[in-house]
Amino acid sequence: MNVRGCGAVNAYARAAGALFFVSIAAGGFGEGYAPGQLMVPGDAAATVANLQAQDMLHRLSFAAYLAEALADVALAAIFYLLLEPVSRGMALMAAFFGVLSTALYAACEIFYFGLPHLLLSGAPYLNVFTAAQIDALVLLSLKLFNTGAGLFLIFYGTGWIIRGALMIRSGYFPKLLGLLMVLGGLGFVARTLSAVLAPQYSSNVMLMLIAPGGVLLGLWLLVRGVDPAKWEARRAA
């Protein structure tokens, strides 16, 4: 990817800042708020009743995920551009981890949106199941979504560990931001490994470690951008 001129580099940087907040807002609604309003742990009938009564909320939460996924793929490409002068190979590896994490999460979303809608469609081929069995299958599908999504967070975290390390080395990103993003990435890795190896210690609180760095990095990119002279000097070196 060839970028020339100070304005072009900072245009990408500010686009990344805006996309950060799109990802945060869409993810907070689509992955955090809405599923919590729809799912009733351990109560399949109540979960199905919520899905039927709040069908538009379910659809909007999936639409929000799509917006988040588009933003995350774009961020993977932009951060490759911004960090390529530090190490092209490592920046490319981080981009691949980012795209892979988005693709794996997309596969899990089938169990959040696709399968429940099919099960509740009333299609004739579903008549072999009782209403209680349909309810149980819907709740199982949503639980598969939660479980599957949690098992693959390690790829998202690894991508940010690499990006954070490159930011520290770059000379045109504040080292503090790089350290915070490494810490946030480690939180995602720890969440996955603990869920697999020691589930009694696993907690979604680990995922919140990325919040301080993510918000500060988004603001920094929007307000300050990248120092284009240092970026060009590092690229030339």
Backbone as CSV, one residue per row, in Angstrom:
resi,resn,N_x,N_y,N_z,CA_x,CA_y,CA_z,C_x,C_y,C_z
1,MET,0.848,-1.182,0.000,0.000,0.000,0.000,0.887,1.237,0.000
2,ASN,0.731,2.084,-0.981,1.626,3.226,-1.140,0.895,4.513,-0.808
3,VAL,1.371,5.218,0.199,0.749,6.475,0.607,1.800,7.556,0.576
4,ARG,1.499,8.656,-0.073,2.424,9.772,-0.145,1.731,11.025,0.359
5,GLY,2.498,11.868,1.053,1.967,13.145,1.488,1.485,13.099,2.922
6,CYS,1.707,14.222,3.626,1.346,14.299,5.037,-0.152,14.146,5.241
7,GLY,-0.929,14.810,4.355,-2.369,14.765,4.507,-2.921,13.370,4.363
8,ALA,-2.350,12.571,3.468,-2.863,11.219,3.236,-2.683,10.345,4.461
9,VAL,-1.512,10.418,5.096,-1.267,9.597,6.279,-2.226,9.958,7.394
10,ASN,-2.408,11.237,7.633,-3.298,11.643,8.719,-4.755,11.461,8.365
11,ALA,-5.091,11.424,7.100,-6.467,11.094,6.716,-6.781,9.659,7.130
12,TYR,-5.830,8.756,6.899,-6.010,7.373,7.339,-6.052,7.287,8.865
13,ALA,-5.188,8.033,9.526,-5.146,7.996,10.989,-6.464,8.478,11.587
14,ARG,-7.000,9.550,11.055,-8.267,10.080,11.595,-9.441,9.183,11.228
15,ALA,-9.372,8.547,10.081,-10.392,7.554,9.737,-10.364,6.406,10.739
16,ALA,-9.151,5.984,11.123,-9.022,4.911,12.117,-9.624,5.342,13.451
17,GLY,-9.395,6.601,13.851,-9.972,7.097,15.094,-11.488,7.046,15.070
18,ALA,-12.076,7.465,13.952,-13.535,7.428,13.831,-14.046,5.990,13.840
19,LEU,-13.350,5.104,13.137,-13.771,3.707,13.071,-13.674,3.021,14.433
20,PHE,-12.714,3.436,15.251,-12.607,2.903,16.605,-13.913,3.112,17.364
21,PHE,-14.449,4.320,17.277,-15.652,4.624,18.041,-16.895,3.989,17.418
22,VAL,-16.895,3.799,16.105,-17.970,3.023,15.481,-17.945,1.593,16.022
23,SER,-16.756,1.004,16.067,-16.612,-0.363,16.562,-17.028,-0.477,18.023
24,ILE,-16.617,0.491,18.843,-16.955,0.460,20.267,-18.460,0.590,20.471
25,ALA,-19.083,1.563,19.795,-20.521,1.794,19.971,-21.345,0.628,19.432
26,ALA,-21.010,0.180,18.215,-21.766,-0.922,17.614,-21.570,-2.215,18.400
27,GLY,-20.328,-2.474,18.827,-20.064,-3.676,19.607,-20.739,-3.642,20.965
28,GLY,-20.744,-2.480,21.598,-21.388,-2.365,22.900,-22.874,-2.669,22.832
29,PHE,-23.520,-2.216,21.742,-24.948,-2.470,21.576,-25.208,-3.895,21.091
30,GLY,-24.500,-4.292,20.021,-24.784,-5.572,19.382,-24.298,-6.779,20.144
31,GLU,-23.204,-6.628,20.915,-22.650,-7.765,21.634,-22.895,-7.692,23.139
32,GLY,-23.113,-6.480,23.637,-23.279,-6.301,25.070,-24.720,-6.101,25.496
33,TYR,-25.311,-4.986,25.092,-26.646,-4.618,25.583,-27.742,-5.552,25.072
34,ALA,-27.874,-5.686,23.753,-29.017,-6.407,23.182,-29.092,-7.872,23.608
35,PRO,-27.986,-8.649,23.508,-28.094,-10.051,23.941,-28.523,-10.186,25.399
36,GLY,-28.083,-9.257,26.240,-28.481,-9.303,27.645,-29.961,-9.056,27.852
37,GLN,-30.577,-8.299,26.929,-32.010,-8.051,27.011,-32.833,-9.228,26.490
38,LEU,-32.240,-10.034,25.629,-32.979,-11.105,24.961,-32.827,-12.458,25.636
39,MET,-31.631,-12.774,26.091,-31.359,-14.094,26.655,-31.698,-14.149,28.139
40,VAL,-32.377,-15.213,28.533,-32.660,-15.479,29.941,-31.963,-16.786,30.292
41,PRO,-30.818,-16.740,30.947,-30.056,-17.969,31.221,-30.903,-19.016,31.933
42,GLY,-30.905,-20.225,31.358,-31.616,-21.325,31.985,-33.105,-21.352,31.725
43,ASP,-33.637,-20.386,30.982,-35.089,-20.348,30.720,-35.313,-20.204,29.218
44,ALA,-35.480,-21.340,28.550,-35.619,-21.333,27.093,-36.907,-20.667,26.654
45,ALA,-38.003,-20.929,27.363,-39.294,-20.367,26.982,-39.278,-18.846,27.093
46,ALA,-38.690,-18.322,28.154,-38.625,-16.872,28.326,-37.726,-16.230,27.271
47,THR,-36.641,-16.912,26.918,-35.750,-16.400,25.873,-36.486,-16.306,24.541
48,VAL,-37.212,-17.349,24.181,-37.961,-17.339,22.920,-39.035,-16.269,22.947
49,ALA,-39.697,-16.095,24.088,-40.710,-15.049,24.206,-40.091,-13.673,23.979
50,ASN,-38.894,-13.458,24.507,-38.201,-12.183,24.296,-37.845,-11.978,22.824
51,LEU,-37.358,-13.035,22.186,-36.997,-12.931,20.768,-38.211,-12.593,19.912
52,GLN,-39.341,-13.189,20.234,-40.540,-12.936,19.446,-41.123,-11.554,19.722
53,ALA,-41.055,-11.129,20.979,-41.609,-9.820,21.332,-40.690,-8.674,20.908
54,GLN,-39.378,-8.949,20.836,-38.409,-7.894,20.512,-37.600,-8.278,19.267
55,ASP,-38.323,-8.699,18.251,-37.660,-9.138,17.018,-36.799,-8.037,16.412
56,MET,-37.294,-6.793,16.441,-36.513,-5.699,15.853,-35.231,-5.452,16.632
57,LEU,-35.256,-5.586,17.947,-34.027,-5.438,18.739,-33.016,-6.490,18.329
58,HIS,-33.484,-7.724,18.121,-32.608,-8.802,17.687,-31.978,-8.470,16.333
59,ARG,-32.791,-7.968,15.414,-32.298,-7.627,14.079,-31.327,-6.441,14.130
60,LEU,-31.657,-5.453,14.938,-30.780,-4.281,15.052,-29.441,-4.652,15.671
61,SER,-29.461,-5.589,16.614,-28.198,-5.985,17.246,-27.296,-6.684,16.240
62,PHE,-27.899,-7.477,15.336,-27.081,-8.115,14.304,-26.581,-7.086,13.299
63,ALA,-27.425,-6.119,12.949,-26.992,-5.043,12.050,-25.834,-4.255,12.669
64,ALA,-25.908,-4.040,13.993,-24.817,-3.352,14.682,-23.537,-4.161,14.601
65,TYR,-23.656,-5.492,14.739,-22.470,-6.335,14.599,-21.863,-6.177,13.209
66,LEU,-22.701,-6.132,12.168,-22.184,-5.982,10.814,-21.398,-4.674,10.686
67,ALA,-21.921,-3.599,11.287,-21.201,-2.316,11.266,-19.863,-2.443,11.993
68,GLU,-19.881,-3.141,13.128,-18.641,-3.354,13.883,-17.636,-4.157,13.066
69,ALA,-18.109,-5.206,12.390,-17.213,-6.049,11.607,-16.596,-5.271,10.454
70,LEU,-17.397,-4.472,9.775,-16.863,-3.646,8.687,-15.790,-2.692,9.214
71,ALA,-16.062,-2.081,10.373,-15.090,-1.157,10.969,-13.809,-1.885,11.352
72,ASP,-13.930,-3.092,11.911,-12.750,-3.826,12.364,-11.871,-4.281,11.199
73,VAL,-12.496,-4.693,10.088,-11.700,-5.080,8.915,-10.976,-3.867,8.356
74,ALA,-11.672,-2.726,8.288,-11.026,-1.505,7.815,-9.887,-1.091,8.739
75,LEU,-10.082,-1.238,10.048,-9.026,-0.905,11.009,-7.807,-1.799,10.818
76,ALA,-8.032,-3.067,10.542,-6.902,-3.986,10.310,-6.065,-3.502,9.135
77,ALA,-6.729,-3.041,8.069,-6.003,-2.569,6.894,-5.284,-1.247,7.186
78,ILE,-5.957,-0.332,7.874,-5.359,0.979,8.140,-4.168,0.855,9.075
79,PHE,-4.278,0.009,10.105,-3.140,-0.136,11.014,-1.971,-0.837,10.343
80,TYR,-2.252,-1.675,9.351,-1.136,-2.206,8.559,-0.403,-1.051,7.879
81,LEU,-1.147,-0.144,7.304,-0.552,1.010,6.633,0.260,1.861,7.612
82,LEU,-0.322,2.132,8.775,0.328,3.032,9.728,1.570,2.401,10.359
83,LEU,1.570,1.079,10.516,2.671,0.419,11.223,3.652,-0.293,10.308
84,GLU,3.355,-0.331,9.026,4.232,-0.999,8.064,5.660,-0.444,8.061
85,PRO,5.886,0.878,8.283,7.270,1.364,8.328,8.103,0.767,9.466
86,VAL,7.461,0.310,10.532,8.199,-0.271,11.662,8.645,-1.692,11.321
87,SER,7.692,-2.504,10.832,8.001,-3.871,10.410,6.871,-4.346,9.512
88,ARG,7.172,-4.471,8.239,6.125,-4.864,7.294,5.579,-6.254,7.636
89,GLY,6.479,-7.182,7.982,6.038,-8.544,8.276,5.143,-8.616,9.492
90,MET,5.535,-7.946,10.588,4.741,-7.986,11.808,3.426,-7.223,11.640
91,ALA,3.455,-6.116,10.904,2.217,-5.367,10.654,1.239,-6.207,9.841
92,LEU,1.770,-6.964,8.877,0.914,-7.834,8.073,0.353,-8.966,8.921
93,MET,1.175,-9.513,9.809,0.707,-10.577,10.685,-0.433,-10.077,11.578
94,ALA,-0.276,-8.876,12.125,-1.335,-8.305,12.960,-2.616,-8.112,12.163
95,ALA,-2.481,-7.672,10.906,-3.664,-7.493,10.060,-4.369,-8.822,9.822
96,PHE,-3.596,-9.890,9.579,-4.204,-11.203,9.362,-4.919,-11.686,10.622
97,PHE,-4.291,-11.485,11.792,-4.959,-11.867,13.036,-6.270,-11.097,13.207
98,GLY,-6.261,-9.806,12.852,-7.464,-9.002,12.976,-8.587,-9.487,12.074
99,VAL,-8.254,-9.768,10.816,-9.270,-10.245,9.872,-9.762,-11.633,10.273
100,LEU,-8.835,-12.502,10.728,-9.232,-13.844,11.155,-10.188,-13.779,12.341
101,SER,-9.903,-12.911,13.306,-10.782,-12.808,14.475,-12.175,-12.346,14.069
102,THR,-12.249,-11.418,13.116,-13.552,-10.947,12.647,-14.302,-12.063,11.928
103,ALA,-13.591,-12.845,11.114,-14.230,-13.943,10.376,-14.750,-15.022,11.330
104,LEU,-13.965,-15.351,12.356,-14.401,-16.368,13.305,-15.605,-15.901,14.103
105,TYR,-15.602,-14.627,14.483,-16.757,-14.093,15.214,-17.987,-14.093,14.313
106,ALA,-17.792,-13.813,13.014,-18.908,-13.832,12.069,-19.525,-15.230,12.005
107,ALA,-18.678,-16.263,12.022,-19.199,-17.636,12.011,-20.045,-17.906,13.250
108,CYS,-19.610,-17.383,14.401,-20.377,-17.573,15.633,-21.706,-16.828,15.589
109,GLU,-21.756,-15.710,14.869,-23.000,-14.935,14.770,-24.117,-15.714,14.076
110,ILE,-23.764,-16.736,13.309,-24.794,-17.593,12.703,-25.688,-18.181,13.794
111,PHE,-25.076,-18.534,14.935,-25.839,-19.124,16.035,-26.622,-18.067,16.821
112,TYR,-26.226,-16.804,16.696,-26.957,-15.729,17.371,-28.164,-15.275,16.560
113,PHE,-27.979,-15.186,15.234,-29.039,-14.615,14.404,-29.667,-15.619,13.435
114,GLY,-28.833,-16.327,12.691,-29.358,-17.184,11.632,-30.177,-18.353,12.123
115,LEU,-29.581,-19.201,12.972,-30.260,-20.415,13.418,-31.516,-20.122,14.242
116,PRO,-31.498,-19.185,15.200,-32.746,-18.891,15.927,-33.885,-18.463,15.013
117,HIS,-33.597,-17.651,14.005,-34.658,-17.232,13.089,-35.195,-18.410,12.288
118,LEU,-34.332,-19.330,11.896,-34.794,-20.519,11.179,-35.672,-21.386,12.087
119,LEU,-35.237,-21.564,13.329,-35.994,-22.406,14.256,-37.361,-21.823,14.581
120,LEU,-37.462,-20.500,14.578,-38.724,-19.839,14.927,-39.547,-19.450,13.702
121,SER,-39.136,-19.953,12.539,-39.814,-19.561,11.296,-41.160,-20.252,11.107
122,GLY,-41.391,-21.350,11.842,-42.637,-22.093,11.676,-42.674,-22.940,10.421
123,ALA,-41.526,-23.222,9.830,-41.465,-24.017,8.601,-41.989,-25.440,8.869
124,PRO,-42.650,-26.035,7.885,-43.242,-27.368,8.081,-42.241,-28.433,8.502
125,TYR,-41.007,-28.353,8.036,-40.035,-29.396,8.386,-39.673,-29.389,9.867
126,LEU,-40.068,-28.333,10.586,-39.783,-28.256,12.018,-40.877,-28.914,12.856
127,ASN,-41.924,-29.435,12.213,-43.034,-30.036,12.954,-42.630,-31.301,13.707
128,VAL,-41.474,-31.835,13.393,-40.997,-33.031,14.124,-40.577,-32.679,15.548
129,PHE,-40.398,-31.395,15.821,-40.014,-30.943,17.162,-41.237,-30.403,17.895
130,THR,-41.277,-30.632,19.190,-42.312,-30.009,20.012,-41.928,-28.544,20.259
131,ALA,-42.876,-27.759,20.750,-42.605,-26.354,21.044,-41.495,-26.221,22.086
132,ALA,-41.510,-27.095,23.086,-40.477,-27.046,24.135,-39.103,-27.380,23.555
133,GLN,-39.067,-28.319,22.617,-37.792,-28.667,21.988,-37.264,-27.518,21.135
134,ILE,-38.155,-26.856,20.428,-37.744,-25.686,19.644,-37.149,-24.625,20.559
135,ASP,-37.833,-24.372,21.673,-37.329,-23.373,22.631,-35.939,-23.753,23.129
136,ALA,-35.755,-25.028,23.449,-34.456,-25.486,23.951,-33.372,-25.343,22.896
137,LEU,-33.706,-25.630,21.637,-32.730,-25.499,20.557,-32.342,-24.041,20.333
138,VAL,-33.298,-23.142,20.460,-32.997,-21.711,20.298,-32.033,-21.250,21.390
139,LEU,-32.322,-21.613,22.631,-31.427,-21.214,23.726,-30.058,-21.852,23.557
140,LEU,-30.024,-23.119,23.136,-28.737,-23.783,22.885,-27.951,-23.049,21.803
141,SER,-28.625,-22.606,20.762,-27.960,-21.874,19.681,-27.326,-20.591,20.209
142,LEU,-28.072,-19.862,21.035,-27.534,-18.618,21.593,-26.359,-18.888,22.526
143,LYS,-26.431,-19.995,23.263,-25.310,-20.342,24.140,-24.084,-20.756,23.327
144,LEU,-24.300,-21.429,22.195,-23.189,-21.767,21.312,-22.519,-20.503,20.786
145,PHE,-23.320,-19.493,20.491,-22.758,-18.212,20.060,-21.842,-17.645,21.139
146,ASN,-22.330,-17.587,22.361,-21.522,-17.030,23.455,-20.244,-17.826,23.666
147,THR,-20.371,-19.143,23.667,-19.208,-19.997,23.904,-18.198,-19.884,22.768
148,GLY,-18.683,-19.995,21.544,-17.788,-19.928,20.384,-17.063,-18.604,20.284
149,ALA,-17.788,-17.512,20.501,-17.164,-16.192,20.424,-16.057,-16.056,21.461
150,GLY,-16.297,-16.587,22.659,-15.293,-16.489,23.713,-14.058,-17.330,23.454
151,LEU,-14.209,-18.415,22.698,-13.080,-19.310,22.455,-12.080,-18.753,21.451
152,PHE,-12.467,-17.760,20.664,-11.593,-17.269,19.603,-11.110,-15.833,19.822
153,LEU,-11.327,-15.304,21.017,-10.867,-13.949,21.312,-9.348,-13.842,21.289
154,ILE,-8.684,-14.961,21.395,-7.225,-14.964,21.426,-6.628,-14.350,20.154
155,PHE,-7.304,-14.510,19.022,-6.782,-13.962,17.772,-6.874,-12.430,17.764
156,TYR,-7.976,-11.906,18.264,-8.128,-10.450,18.363,-7.073,-9.881,19.301
157,GLY,-6.891,-10.537,20.445,-5.907,-10.054,21.411,-4.493,-10.112,20.884
158,THR,-4.144,-11.187,20.182,-2.795,-11.312,19.634,-2.517,-10.210,18.622
159,GLY,-3.515,-9.887,17.796,-3.346,-8.795,16.839,-2.995,-7.494,17.530
160,TRP,-3.663,-7.215,18.651,-3.385,-5.953,19.351,-2.083,-5.997,20.138
161,ILE,-1.662,-7.148,20.586,-0.344,-7.241,21.224,0.741,-6.861,20.217
162,ILE,0.627,-7.386,19.009,1.620,-7.068,17.975,1.563,-5.595,17.605
163,ARG,0.357,-5.061,17.391,0.239,-3.639,17.039,0.780,-2.752,18.152
164,GLY,0.454,-3.109,19.394,0.951,-2.306,20.513,2.469,-2.298,20.570
165,ALA,3.081,-3.463,20.349,4.548,-3.545,20.356,5.138,-2.692,19.230
166,LEU,4.510,-2.718,18.068,4.993,-1.895,16.953,4.809,-0.408,17.243
167,MET,3.722,-0.053,17.907,3.510,1.348,18.278,4.595,1.835,19.226
168,ILE,4.997,0.976,20.168,6.056,1.346,21.111,7.359,1.617,20.368
169,ARG,7.659,0.826,19.354,8.909,0.950,18.601,8.864,2.057,17.553
170,SER,7.679,2.532,17.221,7.517,3.369,16.035,8.204,4.721,16.115
171,GLY,8.100,5.382,17.256,8.614,6.747,17.357,7.588,7.793,16.966
172,TYR,6.482,7.393,16.348,5.440,8.367,15.980,4.096,8.054,16.649
173,PHE,4.052,7.018,17.471,2.933,6.784,18.382,3.452,6.959,19.807
174,PRO,2.653,7.503,20.720,3.080,7.554,22.122,3.287,6.145,22.672
175,LYS,4.381,5.933,23.362,4.673,4.606,23.898,3.609,4.146,24.887
176,LEU,3.034,5.102,25.626,1.997,4.740,26.592,0.812,4.083,25.899
177,LEU,0.418,4.615,24.745,-0.697,4.010,24.011,-0.352,2.588,23.577
178,GLY,0.869,2.394,23.135,1.295,1.057,22.757,1.238,0.096,23.927
179,LEU,1.718,0.537,25.089,1.693,-0.314,26.280,0.264,-0.667,26.678
180,LEU,-0.629,0.328,26.618,-2.020,0.078,26.976,-2.677,-0.920,26.023
181,MET,-2.346,-0.833,24.736,-2.936,-1.769,23.779,-2.357,-3.173,23.927
182,VAL,-1.080,-3.282,24.292,-0.512,-4.596,24.609,-1.246,-5.194,25.804
183,LEU,-1.465,-4.376,26.836,-2.185,-4.850,28.020,-3.597,-5.305,27.657
184,GLY,-4.276,-4.513,26.811,-5.614,-4.899,26.388,-5.618,-6.189,25.605
185,GLY,-4.640,-6.365,24.722,-4.532,-7.611,23.973,-4.288,-8.800,24.879
186,LEU,-3.455,-8.611,25.890,-3.195,-9.693,26.844,-4.459,-10.093,27.587
187,GLY,-5.334,-9.118,27.845,-6.605,-9.427,28.499,-7.454,-10.371,27.655
188,PHE,-7.487,-10.153,26.339,-8.248,-11.031,25.454,-7.623,-12.425,25.395
189,VAL,-6.303,-12.477,25.336,-5.620,-13.772,25.320,-5.884,-14.523,26.626
190,ALA,-5.786,-13.805,27.754,-6.010,-14.437,29.055,-7.439,-14.941,29.184
191,ARG,-8.398,-14.195,28.624,-9.808,-14.620,28.689,-10.001,-15.953,27.957
192,THR,-9.388,-16.096,26.795,-9.518,-17.343,26.044,-8.830,-18.497,26.764
193,LEU,-7.574,-18.296,27.169,-6.827,-19.382,27.799,-7.457,-19.811,29.113
194,SER,-7.960,-18.868,29.885,-8.597,-19.230,31.146,-9.902,-19.987,30.900
195,ALA,-10.648,-19.596,29.856,-11.899,-20.301,29.547,-11.639,-21.745,29.169
196,VAL,-10.497,-22.007,28.527,-10.165,-23.367,28.084,-9.513,-24.173,29.205
197,LEU,-8.576,-23.560,29.915,-7.745,-24.302,30.870,-8.200,-24.182,32.322
198,ALA,-8.813,-23.070,32.678,-9.232,-22.858,34.070,-10.516,-22.040,34.088
199,PRO,-11.631,-22.615,33.647,-12.870,-21.846,33.512,-13.361,-21.219,34.801
200,GLN,-12.973,-21.772,35.936,-13.419,-21.200,37.206,-12.813,-19.819,37.446
201,TYR,-11.723,-19.512,36.757,-11.077,-18.208,36.924,-11.359,-17.258,35.754
202,SER,-12.073,-17.729,34.760,-12.329,-16.911,33.574,-13.390,-15.856,33.868
203,SER,-13.170,-14.662,33.349,-14.117,-13.566,33.593,-14.056,-12.575,32.436
204,ASN,-15.224,-12.032,32.074,-15.262,-11.021,31.021,-14.627,-9.706,31.453
205,VAL,-14.343,-9.569,32.746,-13.639,-8.369,33.224,-12.286,-8.236,32.537
206,MET,-11.686,-9.361,32.185,-10.399,-9.340,31.489,-10.485,-8.564,30.179
207,LEU,-11.648,-8.612,29.539,-11.809,-7.933,28.251,-11.820,-6.411,28.415
208,MET,-12.145,-5.939,29.601,-12.219,-4.490,29.831,-10.839,-3.842,29.885
209,LEU,-9.790,-4.650,29.946,-8.438,-4.083,29.976,-8.124,-3.288,28.710
210,ILE,-8.849,-3.578,27.631,-8.563,-2.872,26.381,-9.269,-1.521,26.317
211,ALA,-10.222,-1.288,27.209,-11.031,-0.073,27.130,-10.211,1.217,27.271
212,PRO,-9.338,1.351,28.286,-8.589,2.617,28.411,-7.737,2.919,27.186
213,GLY,-6.986,1.922,26.728,-6.139,2.135,25.560,-6.944,2.386,24.309
214,GLY,-8.043,1.652,24.125,-8.856,1.822,22.924,-9.455,3.210,22.825
215,VAL,-10.000,3.706,23.938,-10.598,5.048,23.935,-9.529,6.111,23.720
216,LEU,-8.416,5.996,24.435,-7.341,6.998,24.300,-6.727,6.966,22.898
217,LEU,-6.540,5.775,22.354,-5.968,5.672,21.013,-6.916,6.269,19.979
218,GLY,-8.213,5.987,20.103,-9.179,6.570,19.182,-9.171,8.087,19.236
219,LEU,-9.144,8.638,20.449,-9.116,10.098,20.600,-7.821,10.679,20.043
220,TRP,-6.707,10.023,20.327,-5.409,10.521,19.861,-5.362,10.548,18.337
221,LEU,-5.864,9.517,17.699,-5.868,9.463,16.234,-6.764,10.553,15.653
222,LEU,-7.910,10.793,16.297,-8.826,11.822,15.800,-8.260,13.230,15.972
223,VAL,-7.658,13.484,17.118,-7.213,14.850,17.450,-5.811,15.136,16.929
224,ARG,-4.877,14.212,17.148,-3.486,14.457,16.805,-3.068,13.794,15.500
225,GLY,-3.545,12.579,15.299,-3.093,11.828,14.138,-1.658,11.355,14.313
226,VAL,-1.049,10.955,13.217,0.339,10.485,13.212,1.247,11.617,12.758
227,ASP,2.415,11.734,13.400,3.393,12.728,12.956,3.915,12.291,11.585
228,PRO,3.501,12.976,10.520,3.838,12.492,9.177,5.338,12.530,8.876
229,ALA,6.045,13.499,9.454,7.484,13.577,9.203,8.195,12.364,9.794
230,LYS,7.825,11.994,11.028,8.441,10.826,11.668,8.021,9.539,10.960
231,TRP,6.760,9.487,10.514,6.288,8.305,9.788,7.079,8.125,8.493
232,GLU,7.282,9.235,7.757,8.012,9.168,6.487,9.478,8.847,6.720
233,ALA,10.067,9.418,7.798,11.465,9.142,8.096,11.662,7.669,8.442
234,ARG,10.729,7.113,9.224,10.845,5.696,9.583,10.663,4.817,8.357
235,ARG,9.769,5.235,7.474,9.544,4.475,6.237,10.782,4.504,5.349
236,ALA,11.416,5.666,5.266,12.607,5.794,4.442,13.768,4.989,5.022
237,ALA,13.823,4.932,6.352,14.912,4.188,7.001,14.781,2.692,6.771
